């Protein structure tokens, strides 16, 4: 019988296509990986520049648009910091008041090997401090020679281009290995100009450039393996059309060691990592003149220990202990000659500290041929603190910030949360074609440093804290409580056939009640850039909320070489106190794909359908967006085993639309006559790609 862990991964990921591989790894990791990059993604003409978009065909999954490589993922209406995102075991925290350097922005799509997605009800071994789910990304695994005394060499070159935005993306990787020692190197480059909408207008300030490099060294013997990774990322610039600022530089460095060891009693996995970010914001494009430097330094340091113990043939026990510490310095250097931005350095967050220590245990039990269960508990202690701050000055123009700094410095800022996670899952195999799953969980997340310690009360200072793309301004709240989500989900999975005739239908309804959901209270209003539009000043505040919905996915063969794949999702999020709709909740949507395969050719005709967004967050003045349908066509040719050529057209009909998750078009405010509008989506684009392996 397949393990329940595999089942949970499948149900949570809502894998949209039957070709997506779900493969148990038979090495000491003793865990299951969901590969979201299966054939369905590889057959696309070009991979996206943003790793967050790799899961776009997963039901219930959406991306809040930010910069060209910095989208924020959402699962069933919960996203960003509400998701646990791990890259090769590392936990990377956004070191930016706008979350411009989100965790997935540190890995180019060409460097991704596998992605594991678990939504809502996640095993406690998959991580805590999250209420929406877990996304685990693994870069390419080290390769070893199969025979002693021989060397194994490998390489890959990937090139792609997109006409809309004149975007290019390229990646190279190479490796050399014996049967016990492996070394690999990869590099990736992505660049794009500002893209055009369906009317042919440039979406101002959406250009970007990103360079990623990494190396991996691995050693193994019969019972153990040590893998050490190191890398550096540099983003010279990245425009954010839905933010007041742009990224003018971002440099990230990391070192990560992973150790796996088999014993007679089971297996042990240990991970140790260090990551540092040096980040700058400002202005670099003509549509945003001015000078206002903002500097952030972030450091992540942590480790994770996990032991897997087969207690009996029917019971497997997992126990673990984790530690993660994050340090943050966020300051805005004075601008020479400015009456408002000087003479002092504005200290936004000084010596920000967020430390987590966790222990957990879970038991997976095979009760009989039909029933399997997973029970787990996790305890986390989260300690947070921040040092004294200062405004630009105490002059009249900065009076609001000066008063806020005095009050903030007088407060006791140390906070400690004790968070308990509980998970219970059961799987019932009714027959060879029907599987039913029931899952319940209590999940908890503590606030991030900006939610608790952003203190500025002047309009300009408040607008600098905003990772929502909504044009509003935010201030923190030291007294925030952790969010606690109670989730119940059911999954019915019908499947049958084999090979080209394999089919499945999966339905996953869920309900999620969140106690002390971190939302906002309205403090006041202002006019962005002094134009006629209105935006709001908001304070983070706890309010109970509820989310519910359902995901549907299927794959049905229509003929020997033709399949109908698709998924549909519905999510609704509201405050329980009558405060209205939640922000960043995707309206009803569906993805329908006809896939034809003949010899070396694979072709796809895809329709993406999104309903009108009429449930919008009134507190944030979230714009309503119209419903739309996009048509995409793709073709791929596999020449022998080592060359794939692909071509396609995205948004074939050049539809003008606004993505309901993209926020407002701030960089184009003046061109729009001073009226805030929803950010336009991508117009038609010719996409080409080539992948060569050797």
C-alpha positions as CSV (number, residue, x, y, z in Angstrom):
1,X,0.0,0.0,0.0
2,X,1.3,3.5,-0.8
3,X,2.0,5.6,2.2
4,X,-0.5,8.1,3.5
5,X,2.2,10.8,3.2
6,X,2.1,10.2,-0.6
7,X,-1.7,10.6,-0.6
8,X,-1.6,13.8,1.4
9,X,0.9,15.3,-1.1
10,X,-1.4,14.4,-4.0
11,X,-4.6,15.7,-2.4
12,X,-3.0,18.9,-1.2
13,X,-1.2,19.6,-4.5
14,X,-4.3,19.1,-6.5
15,X,-2.2,17.9,-9.4
16,X,-3.9,18.9,-12.6
17,X,-2.5,16.4,-15.1
18,X,-2.0,12.7,-14.9
19,X,1.5,12.9,-16.3
20,X,2.7,14.8,-13.2
21,X,5.0,12.3,-11.4
22,X,4.7,11.3,-7.8
23,X,7.6,9.2,-7.0
24,X,8.7,7.7,-3.6
25,X,12.4,8.3,-3.1
26,X,14.0,5.1,-1.9
27,X,17.0,6.7,-0.3
28,X,17.5,7.6,3.4
29,X,15.2,10.6,3.2
30,X,12.3,8.2,3.5
31,X,9.8,10.8,2.2
32,X,7.7,11.4,-0.9
33,X,8.3,14.2,-3.4
34,X,5.5,15.6,-5.5
35,X,7.1,16.7,-8.8
36,X,5.0,19.6,-10.1
37,X,7.3,20.0,-13.0
38,X,6.2,16.8,-14.8
39,X,5.5,16.5,-18.5
40,X,2.7,19.1,-18.4
41,X,5.1,21.9,-17.5
42,X,8.0,20.7,-19.5
43,X,5.9,20.7,-22.6
44,X,5.3,24.4,-22.3
45,X,7.3,26.4,-24.9
46,X,9.2,28.4,-22.3
47,X,9.5,28.2,-18.6
48,X,8.5,31.4,-16.8
49,X,11.2,33.7,-15.2
50,X,9.4,33.5,-11.9
51,X,9.6,30.2,-10.0
52,X,6.3,31.0,-8.2
53,X,4.5,30.5,-11.6
54,X,5.7,26.9,-12.0
55,X,2.6,25.6,-10.2
56,X,0.1,27.7,-12.1
57,X,-1.8,24.6,-13.3
58,X,-2.5,23.4,-9.8
59,X,-6.1,23.9,-8.7
60,X,-6.5,26.4,-5.8
61,X,-3.1,27.9,-6.5
62,X,-2.6,31.5,-7.6
63,X,0.1,34.1,-7.7
64,X,-0.1,37.7,-6.6
65,X,1.9,39.6,-9.2
66,X,4.9,41.6,-8.0
67,X,8.1,42.1,-10.0
68,X,9.1,39.9,-12.9
69,X,10.7,37.3,-10.6
70,X,9.1,38.0,-7.3
71,X,5.4,36.8,-7.4
72,X,3.8,35.8,-4.1
73,X,2.2,32.3,-4.1
74,X,-1.3,31.7,-2.7
75,X,-3.1,28.4,-1.9
76,X,-6.8,28.3,-1.2
77,X,-6.9,32.1,-0.4
78,X,-3.9,32.1,2.0
79,X,-0.4,33.1,0.8
80,X,2.9,34.8,1.3
81,X,4.0,34.5,4.9
82,X,1.0,32.2,5.6
83,X,2.8,29.5,3.6
84,X,5.9,27.7,4.7
85,X,8.3,27.8,1.8
86,X,11.5,25.8,1.9
87,X,14.3,25.7,-0.7
88,X,16.6,22.7,-0.2
89,X,15.6,22.8,3.4
90,X,16.3,26.5,3.9
91,X,13.7,28.8,5.4
92,X,14.2,32.3,3.8
93,X,12.4,35.3,5.2
94,X,11.5,38.3,3.0
95,X,14.0,41.0,4.0
96,X,11.9,43.9,2.6
97,X,8.9,45.9,3.8
98,X,7.4,45.2,0.3
99,X,8.4,41.5,0.2
100,X,10.2,42.2,-3.0
101,X,12.7,39.3,-2.2
102,X,10.1,36.6,-1.5
103,X,11.6,33.1,-0.9
104,X,10.9,31.8,-4.4
105,X,12.6,34.7,-6.0
106,X,16.0,33.3,-5.0
107,X,15.8,30.3,-7.4
108,X,15.5,30.5,-11.1
109,X,13.0,28.1,-12.7
110,X,15.7,26.4,-14.7
111,X,17.4,25.4,-11.4
112,X,14.3,23.7,-9.9
113,X,14.3,19.9,-9.7
114,X,11.1,19.1,-7.8
115,X,8.4,21.0,-5.9
116,X,6.3,19.5,-3.1
117,X,3.0,21.2,-2.4
118,X,0.8,20.5,0.6
119,X,-2.3,22.7,1.2
120,X,-3.9,23.5,4.5
121,X,-3.8,20.2,6.3
122,X,-0.1,19.5,6.2
123,X,1.8,16.9,8.3
124,X,3.6,18.5,11.2
125,X,6.9,17.2,9.8
126,X,6.4,19.5,6.8
127,X,6.8,22.6,8.8
128,X,5.1,24.9,11.2
129,X,4.6,28.7,11.6
130,X,2.1,28.6,8.7
131,X,-1.6,28.2,8.2
132,X,-2.0,27.9,4.4
133,X,0.3,25.0,3.5
134,X,3.9,24.2,2.6
135,X,5.8,24.6,-0.6
136,X,9.1,22.7,-0.7
137,X,11.5,23.3,-3.6
138,X,14.5,21.1,-4.4
139,X,17.1,22.1,-6.8
140,X,18.7,19.5,-9.1
141,X,19.8,16.5,-7.0
142,X,23.4,15.5,-7.2
143,X,24.1,12.7,-9.8
144,X,26.5,9.8,-9.2
145,X,28.1,7.3,-11.5
146,X,26.5,3.8,-11.4
147,X,29.7,1.9,-11.6
148,X,32.8,2.2,-9.5
149,X,35.9,3.4,-11.3
150,X,34.0,5.3,-13.9
151,X,33.1,9.0,-14.3
152,X,29.7,10.3,-15.1
153,X,29.4,13.7,-16.9
154,X,26.2,15.6,-17.7
155,X,25.1,19.0,-18.9
156,X,22.1,21.0,-19.9
157,X,21.5,24.2,-21.8
158,X,18.1,26.0,-21.7
159,X,17.2,29.0,-23.8
160,X,13.8,30.7,-24.1
161,X,12.4,33.9,-25.2
162,X,9.1,35.8,-25.0
163,X,8.2,38.5,-27.5
164,X,6.0,40.5,-25.0
165,X,8.6,42.4,-23.0
166,X,11.5,41.2,-25.2
167,X,12.2,38.7,-22.3
168,X,15.0,36.2,-22.4
169,X,15.8,33.4,-20.0
170,X,18.8,31.1,-20.1
171,X,20.3,28.4,-17.9
172,X,23.3,26.1,-18.0
173,X,24.3,23.3,-15.7
174,X,27.1,20.8,-15.7
175,X,28.3,18.0,-13.5
176,X,31.0,15.4,-13.0
177,X,30.8,12.5,-10.6
178,X,32.2,9.1,-9.6
179,X,30.1,6.6,-7.7
180,X,30.9,8.3,-4.4
181,X,31.7,11.9,-5.2
182,X,29.7,14.4,-7.2
183,X,30.2,18.1,-8.2
184,X,27.7,20.2,-10.1
185,X,27.4,23.9,-11.2
186,X,24.4,25.8,-12.5
187,X,23.9,29.4,-13.6
188,X,20.8,31.2,-14.9
189,X,20.0,34.6,-16.4
190,X,16.7,36.3,-16.9
191,X,15.9,39.7,-18.3
192,X,12.7,41.4,-19.5
193,X,11.6,44.9,-20.5
194,X,8.3,46.3,-19.5
195,X,5.5,44.1,-21.0
196,X,2.5,45.2,-23.0
197,X,-1.2,44.7,-22.2
198,X,-3.9,43.6,-24.6
199,X,-4.2,47.1,-26.1
200,X,-0.5,47.3,-26.9
201,X,0.3,49.8,-24.1
202,X,3.5,49.3,-22.1
203,X,2.9,48.5,-18.4
204,X,5.4,51.0,-17.0
205,X,8.0,49.9,-14.5
206,X,7.7,46.1,-15.1
207,X,11.3,45.5,-16.3
208,X,13.7,43.2,-14.5
209,X,17.1,41.4,-14.6
210,X,18.2,38.5,-12.4
211,X,21.4,36.4,-12.2
212,X,21.7,33.1,-10.2
213,X,24.7,30.9,-9.6
214,X,25.0,27.8,-7.4
215,X,27.4,24.8,-6.9
216,X,26.8,21.5,-5.2
217,X,29.3,19.0,-3.8
218,X,28.1,15.6,-2.6
219,X,29.8,12.6,-1.0
220,X,28.2,9.2,-0.3
221,X,28.8,5.6,0.7
222,X,26.4,2.7,1.2
223,X,24.7,4.2,4.3
224,X,25.1,7.9,4.2
225,X,25.3,11.0,2.0
226,X,26.5,14.6,2.7
227,X,25.4,17.3,0.3
228,X,26.8,20.9,0.5
229,X,25.3,23.7,-1.7
230,X,26.4,27.3,-2.0
231,X,25.2,30.1,-4.2
232,X,24.7,33.7,-4.9
233,X,22.0,35.8,-6.5
234,X,22.2,39.3,-7.9
235,X,19.2,41.3,-9.1
236,X,20.5,44.7,-10.4
237,X,17.0,46.0,-10.9
238,X,13.4,44.9,-10.8
239,X,10.4,47.2,-11.4
240,X,7.2,46.8,-9.3
241,X,4.3,48.5,-11.1
242,X,2.0,47.9,-8.1
243,X,4.3,49.4,-5.5
244,X,5.6,52.9,-4.6
245,X,9.2,51.7,-4.8
246,X,11.4,49.6,-7.1
247,X,14.2,47.2,-6.3
248,X,17.5,48.9,-7.2
249,X,19.7,46.0,-6.0
250,X,19.4,42.6,-4.3
251,X,22.2,40.3,-3.4
252,X,21.6,37.0,-1.7
253,X,24.2,34.5,-0.6
254,X,23.7,31.1,1.0
255,X,25.5,27.9,2.2
256,X,23.5,24.8,2.9
257,X,24.5,21.4,4.2
258,X,22.3,18.3,4.2
259,X,23.3,15.0,5.8
260,X,21.4,11.7,5.4
261,X,22.2,8.5,7.3
262,X,20.7,5.1,7.5
263,X,20.8,3.1,10.7
264,X,19.5,-0.3,11.7
265,X,16.8,1.5,13.7
266,X,15.7,3.8,10.9
267,X,17.1,7.0,9.2
268,X,18.4,10.4,10.3
269,X,18.3,13.6,8.3
270,X,20.1,16.8,9.4
271,X,20.1,20.2,7.6
272,X,22.2,23.3,8.5
273,X,22.0,26.6,6.6
274,X,23.0,30.2,6.5
275,X,21.6,32.9,4.1
276,X,22.1,36.6,3.9
277,X,20.3,39.3,1.9
278,X,21.5,42.8,1.1
279,X,18.6,44.7,-0.4
280,X,18.0,48.3,-1.7
281,X,14.9,50.1,-3.0
282,X,14.6,53.4,-4.8
283,X,13.8,54.7,-8.2
284,X,15.5,53.9,-11.6
285,X,12.8,54.3,-14.3
286,X,11.7,57.5,-16.0
287,X,8.1,57.1,-14.8
288,X,9.3,57.3,-11.2
289,X,11.6,60.3,-10.8
290,X,13.1,61.2,-7.4
291,X,15.5,60.0,-4.8
292,X,14.7,58.0,-1.7
293,X,17.2,55.2,-0.9
294,X,16.0,52.4,1.4
295,X,18.4,49.7,2.6
296,X,17.7,46.3,4.2
297,X,20.0,43.6,5.6
298,X,18.5,40.2,6.5
299,X,20.1,37.0,7.8
300,X,18.6,33.6,8.1
301,X,20.4,30.9,10.2
302,X,18.9,27.5,11.1
303,X,19.0,23.8,11.3
304,X,16.5,20.9,11.2
305,X,16.8,17.3,12.6
306,X,14.5,14.5,11.7
307,X,14.5,10.8,12.5
308,X,12.3,8.2,10.9
309,X,11.7,5.1,12.9
310,X,9.8,2.1,11.5
311,X,8.3,0.9,14.9
312,X,6.7,-2.1,13.2
313,X,5.6,-3.2,9.7
314,X,2.5,-1.2,10.2
315,X,3.7,1.9,12.1
316,X,6.2,4.5,11.1
317,X,7.2,7.3,13.5
318,X,8.8,10.6,12.6
319,X,10.3,12.9,15.3
320,X,12.1,16.1,14.8
321,X,13.5,19.3,16.2
322,X,14.1,22.6,14.3
323,X,15.6,26.1,14.9
324,X,15.4,29.2,12.8
325,X,16.6,32.7,13.5
326,X,16.1,35.8,11.4
327,X,17.8,39.1,11.9
328,X,16.7,42.3,10.2
329,X,18.1,45.9,9.8
330,X,15.9,48.3,7.8
331,X,16.9,51.9,7.4
332,X,16.5,54.8,4.9
333,X,19.6,57.0,4.5
334,X,19.0,60.7,4.6
335,X,18.7,62.5,1.2
336,X,21.0,65.5,0.9
337,X,19.1,68.8,0.6
338,X,15.7,67.3,1.4
339,X,13.6,69.0,4.0
340,X,11.5,65.9,4.6
341,X,14.0,63.0,4.2
342,X,16.7,64.2,6.5
343,X,18.9,65.2,8.2
344,X,18.9,61.9,10.1
345,X,18.8,58.3,8.8
346,X,15.2,57.0,9.2
347,X,15.5,53.7,11.2
348,X,12.6,51.6,10.3
349,X,13.5,48.3,12.1
350,X,16.7,48.1,14.1
351,X,18.0,44.8,15.4
352,X,14.8,43.0,14.4
353,X,14.8,39.5,15.9
354,X,12.5,36.5,15.2
355,X,13.6,33.2,16.6
356,X,11.7,29.9,16.4
357,X,12.4,26.6,18.1
358,X,10.2,23.6,17.4
359,X,9.7,20.0,18.3
360,X,7.3,17.5,16.7
361,X,6.3,13.9,16.4
362,X,3.9,12.1,14.0
363,X,2.9,8.5,13.5
364,X,1.8,7.0,10.2
365,X,-0.2,3.7,10.7
366,X,-1.4,1.2,8.2
367,X,-4.4,-0.3,10.0
368,X,-5.5,-2.8,7.3
369,X,-5.7,-3.1,3.5
370,X,-8.1,-0.2,3.3
371,X,-7.4,2.2,6.2
372,X,-4.3,4.3,6.8
373,X,-3.9,7.2,9.3
374,X,-1.5,10.0,10.2
375,X,-1.5,11.7,13.5
376,X,1.0,14.5,14.5
377,X,1.7,17.3,17.0
378,X,4.1,20.2,16.9
379,X,5.1,22.8,19.5
380,X,6.9,26.0,18.6
381,X,8.2,28.8,20.7
382,X,8.5,32.1,18.8
383,X,10.5,35.0,20.3
384,X,10.5,38.4,18.7
385,X,12.1,41.8,19.6
386,X,13.3,45.0,18.0
387,X,15.5,47.9,19.0
388,X,14.9,51.7,19.3
389,X,14.1,53.6,16.1
390,X,14.3,57.2,14.9
391,X,12.5,59.4,12.3
392,X,14.2,61.6,9.7
393,X,13.8,64.6,12.0
394,X,11.5,66.0,14.7
395,X,10.5,69.0,12.5
396,X,6.9,69.8,11.6
397,X,7.0,67.8,8.4
398,X,7.9,64.7,10.3
399,X,5.8,65.4,13.4
400,X,3.7,62.3,13.1
401,X,6.7,60.0,12.7
402,X,8.5,61.7,15.6
403,X,5.6,61.2,18.0
404,X,5.3,57.6,16.8
405,X,9.0,56.9,17.3
406,X,8.8,58.3,20.9
407,X,5.8,56.1,21.7
408,X,7.4,53.0,20.0
409,X,10.7,53.4,21.9
410,X,8.9,53.7,25.2
411,X,7.1,50.4,24.7
412,X,8.1,46.9,25.8
413,X,8.7,45.3,22.5
414,X,9.7,41.8,23.4
415,X,7.1,39.2,22.5
416,X,7.0,35.4,23.0
417,X,4.4,33.1,21.4
418,X,3.7,29.4,22.2
419,X,2.2,27.8,19.2
420,X,0.6,24.3,19.0
421,X,-0.1,22.5,15.7
422,X,-2.2,19.3,15.5
423,X,-2.9,17.2,12.4
424,X,-5.1,14.1,11.9
425,X,-5.6,12.5,8.5
426,X,-7.3,9.2,7.4
427,X,-7.4,7.5,4.1
428,X,-9.9,4.8,3.0
429,X,-9.4,2.8,-0.2
430,X,-13.0,1.8,-0.9
431,X,-12.0,-0.2,-4.0
432,X,-9.4,-0.2,-6.8
433,X,-11.0,2.9,-8.3
434,X,-12.1,5.0,-5.3
435,X,-10.0,6.6,-2.5
436,X,-11.5,8.8,0.2
437,X,-9.6,11.0,2.5
438,X,-10.6,13.1,5.6
439,X,-8.2,15.6,7.2
440,X,-8.4,18.0,10.1
441,X,-5.7,20.3,11.5
442,X,-5.0,23.1,13.9
443,X,-2.2,25.3,12.5
444,X,-0.6,28.5,13.9
445,X,1.5,31.4,12.5
446,X,3.1,34.2,14.5
447,X,3.2,37.7,13.0
448,X,6.2,38.8,10.9
449,X,8.6,41.6,12.0
450,X,6.9,44.3,9.9
451,X,3.4,43.3,11.1
452,X,4.5,43.9,14.7
453,X,7.2,46.5,14.5
454,X,6.6,48.8,11.5
455,X,6.0,52.1,13.5
456,X,5.9,55.1,11.1
457,X,2.6,57.1,11.2
458,X,3.3,59.7,8.5
459,X,1.7,58.9,5.2
460,X,4.9,58.5,3.3
461,X,6.4,56.1,5.9
462,X,3.2,54.0,6.0
463,X,3.1,53.5,2.2
464,X,6.7,52.1,2.4
465,X,5.3,49.1,4.3
466,X,3.1,47.3,1.8
467,X,3.6,43.9,0.3
468,X,0.0,43.8,-0.9
469,X,0.2,45.8,-4.1
470,X,-2.9,47.8,-3.2
471,X,-1.5,51.3,-3.0
472,X,-2.3,51.7,0.7
473,X,-0.2,52.4,3.7
474,X,0.4,50.2,6.8
475,X,1.6,50.4,10.4
476,X,2.4,47.6,12.7
477,X,0.9,46.5,16.0
478,X,3.1,45.1,18.7
479,X,0.2,43.5,20.5
480,X,-0.8,41.2,17.6
481,X,-1.7,37.6,18.5
482,X,-0.7,34.6,16.4
483,X,-3.1,33.4,13.8
484,X,-4.7,30.0,14.6
485,X,-6.5,28.1,11.7
486,X,-8.8,25.2,12.2
487,X,-9.1,23.3,8.9
488,X,-11.3,20.5,7.7
489,X,-10.9,19.0,4.2
490,X,-12.3,16.0,2.3
491,X,-10.9,14.5,-0.9
492,X,-12.6,12.0,-3.2
493,X,-10.4,10.5,-5.8
494,X,-11.7,8.3,-8.6
495,X,-9.1,6.8,-11.0
496,X,-8.5,3.9,-13.3
497,X,-6.9,2.8,-16.5
498,X,-3.2,2.5,-17.3
499,X,-0.7,4.2,-19.6
500,X,-2.3,6.4,-22.2
501,X,-5.7,5.4,-21.1
502,X,-5.2,6.4,-17.4
503,X,-7.9,8.8,-16.0
504,X,-8.8,10.4,-12.8
505,X,-11.2,12.8,-11.2
506,X,-10.5,14.5,-7.9
507,X,-12.8,16.7,-5.7
508,X,-11.5,18.5,-2.6
509,X,-13.9,20.7,-0.6
510,X,-12.5,22.4,2.5
511,X,-13.4,24.9,5.2
512,X,-11.0,27.0,7.2
513,X,-11.8,29.1,10.3
514,X,-9.0,31.4,11.4
515,X,-8.9,32.8,14.9
516,X,-7.0,36.1,15.2
517,X,-6.5,36.4,11.4
518,X,-4.1,39.3,10.9
519,X,-6.2,41.8,8.9
520,X,-6.4,45.6,9.2
521,X,-8.3,48.5,10.8
522,X,-8.8,51.7,8.8
523,X,-7.0,54.8,10.3
524,X,-7.6,57.3,7.6
525,X,-7.2,58.2,3.9
526,X,-4.8,60.0,1.5
527,X,-4.4,60.7,-2.2
528,X,-1.4,58.9,-3.8
529,X,1.0,61.3,-5.5
530,X,-1.5,64.0,-4.8
531,X,-3.8,62.8,-7.5
532,X,-7.6,62.4,-7.4
533,X,-7.6,58.7,-6.4
534,X,-8.1,57.7,-2.7
535,X,-6.1,55.2,-0.7
536,X,-6.3,54.2,2.9
537,X,-4.0,54.2,5.9
538,X,-4.3,50.9,7.8
539,X,-3.1,49.2,11.0
540,X,-2.6,45.5,11.3
541,X,-5.2,44.0,13.7
542,X,-6.6,40.6,14.7
543,X,-10.0,39.6,13.4
544,X,-11.6,36.2,13.1
545,X,-12.1,35.0,9.5
546,X,-13.3,32.0,7.6
547,X,-12.4,30.6,4.2
548,X,-14.1,27.8,2.3
549,X,-14.1,26.4,-1.2
550,X,-13.5,23.4,-3.4
551,X,-10.9,22.3,-6.0
552,X,-11.7,19.9,-8.9
553,X,-9.2,18.4,-11.2
554,X,-9.4,15.7,-13.9
555,X,-7.7,13.9,-16.8
556,X,-9.7,12.0,-19.3
557,X,-8.5,10.3,-22.5
558,X,-10.7,11.1,-25.5
559,X,-8.8,9.0,-28.0
560,X,-5.5,7.1,-28.3
561,X,-3.5,10.3,-28.6
562,X,-5.9,12.9,-27.2
563,X,-6.6,13.9,-23.6
564,X,-8.8,16.4,-21.9
565,X,-7.1,17.7,-18.8
566,X,-8.3,20.5,-16.5
567,X,-9.1,21.9,-13.1
568,X,-11.5,24.3,-11.5
569,X,-11.3,26.2,-8.2
570,X,-13.7,28.2,-6.0
571,X,-12.5,30.1,-2.9
572,X,-14.5,32.5,-0.6
573,X,-12.9,34.4,2.3
574,X,-14.8,36.7,4.7
575,X,-14.3,38.3,8.1
576,X,-16.4,36.5,10.8
577,X,-17.3,39.8,12.5
578,X,-19.2,41.1,9.5
579,X,-16.1,43.1,8.3
580,X,-16.6,42.0,4.7
581,X,-14.4,40.1,2.2
582,X,-10.7,39.2,2.6
583,X,-8.0,40.5,0.4
584,X,-6.2,38.5,-2.3
585,X,-8.9,35.8,-2.8
586,X,-9.0,34.5,-6.3
587,X,-12.5,34.4,-7.9
588,X,-13.9,31.3,-9.6
589,X,-11.5,30.0,-12.2
590,X,-10.8,27.0,-14.5
591,X,-8.0,25.7,-16.7
592,X,-9.1,23.5,-19.6
593,X,-6.5,21.7,-21.8
594,X,-6.7,19.5,-24.9
595,X,-3.4,17.6,-25.2
596,X,-2.5,15.8,-28.4
597,X,0.6,13.5,-28.7
598,X,1.9,12.0,-31.9
599,X,5.4,10.6,-32.2
600,X,7.9,13.3,-31.2
601,X,5.2,16.0,-31.2
602,X,3.1,17.1,-28.2
603,X,0.6,19.9,-28.7
604,X,-1.7,21.8,-26.3
605,X,-4.7,24.0,-26.7
606,X,-5.4,25.7,-23.3
607,X,-8.2,28.0,-22.1
608,X,-7.9,29.8,-18.8
609,X,-11.2,31.1,-17.6
610,X,-11.6,33.6,-14.7
611,X,-14.9,34.9,-13.3
612,X,-15.6,38.5,-12.4
613,X,-14.1,39.5,-9.1
614,X,-17.1,41.1,-7.3
615,X,-16.1,40.1,-3.7
616,X,-13.4,42.7,-3.0
617,X,-11.9,44.0,0.2
618,X,-13.6,47.4,0.9
619,X,-11.1,48.3,3.6
620,X,-8.2,48.2,1.1
621,X,-10.3,49.6,-1.7
622,X,-9.5,46.5,-3.7
623,X,-10.6,47.0,-7.3
624,X,-13.2,44.7,-8.8
625,X,-12.1,43.1,-12.1
626,X,-14.0,41.8,-15.0
627,X,-14.2,38.1,-16.0
628,X,-12.0,37.0,-18.9
629,X,-10.9,34.0,-20.9
630,X,-7.4,33.5,-22.3
631,X,-6.5,31.1,-25.1
632,X,-3.0,29.6,-25.3
633,X,-1.5,27.2,-27.9
634,X,1.7,25.3,-27.6
635,X,3.7,22.8,-29.5
636,X,6.8,20.7,-28.5
637,X,9.1,18.6,-30.6
638,X,11.4,16.1,-29.0
639,X,14.3,15.3,-31.3
640,X,15.9,12.0,-30.2
641,X,16.6,12.1,-26.5
642,X,18.6,15.2,-25.9
643,X,16.9,18.1,-27.8
644,X,13.5,19.7,-27.2
645,X,12.2,22.6,-29.2
646,X,9.0,24.4,-28.3
647,X,6.9,27.2,-29.6
648,X,3.6,28.7,-28.6
649,X,1.5,31.8,-28.3
650,X,0.1,33.0,-25.0
651,X,-3.1,35.1,-24.9
652,X,-3.6,34.3,-28.6
653,X,-6.6,36.7,-29.0
654,X,-4.6,39.6,-27.3
655,X,-7.3,39.9,-24.7
656,X,-7.2,43.1,-22.5
657,X,-7.8,42.0,-18.9
658,X,-6.8,42.7,-15.3
659,X,-5.5,39.9,-13.1
660,X,-7.6,39.9,-9.9
661,X,-4.5,39.1,-7.8
662,X,-2.3,41.8,-9.2
663,X,-3.3,44.9,-7.2
664,X,-3.3,48.4,-8.6
665,X,-1.3,50.1,-11.4
666,X,0.7,52.7,-9.4
667,X,3.5,53.3,-11.9
668,X,0.9,54.3,-14.5
669,X,-1.1,56.5,-12.3
670,X,-0.2,59.7,-14.1
671,X,-0.8,58.2,-17.5
672,X,-4.3,57.2,-16.3
673,X,-5.3,60.7,-15.4
674,X,-4.6,60.3,-11.7
675,X,-7.1,57.4,-11.3
676,X,-6.0,54.2,-9.7
677,X,-7.0,51.1,-11.8
678,X,-6.3,47.4,-11.6
679,X,-3.0,46.3,-13.0
680,X,-3.3,45.1,-16.6
681,X,-2.2,41.6,-17.5
682,X,0.1,40.4,-20.3
683,X,-1.0,40.8,-23.9
684,X,-0.3,38.4,-26.7
685,X,3.2,36.9,-26.8
686,X,5.1,34.6,-29.1
687,X,7.1,32.2,-26.9
688,X,10.0,30.0,-28.1
689,X,12.3,27.6,-26.2
690,X,15.1,25.1,-26.6
691,X,16.5,22.6,-24.1
692,X,19.7,20.6,-24.9
693,X,20.9,17.8,-22.6
694,X,24.1,15.9,-22.9
